[in-house]
Amino acid sequence: MSFNLKFDKTPNFSANLCETCKYSSIVKGCRYKDQIIYCNEMGKDILFPVNECSSYATKNAQSLYEMKQVAWILTTKGKGKEIGFVKRRELPEAIREELDDLRE
């Protein structure tokens, strides 16, 4: 009795990594194959399903810059004082300049 085994080295992934990447722009038609995927990070059309990419960034996670944009600054005014919000004019000049840079 003999066996003929065939091994395919290409893994069979059903999901395309581009569908969850924040750099991709996807246009879909009625059929599965009717779609255009453009990578804004690489500046290219993607012509095949991707399962690994060095430029991948999930849509669900924010970058450090995006987190700084929405961050609130809380400080204490000394021992025994309550923590709370600070008025902009009460912040040190260095922090005010950093906030101005983030707004641009």
Beta strands, then each sheet from edge to edge (+ up, - down):
strand 1: 24-28
strand 2: 35-39
strand 3: 44-46
strand 4: 74-75
strand 5: 84-85
sheet 1: 1+ 2- 3+
sheet 2: 4+ 5-
end
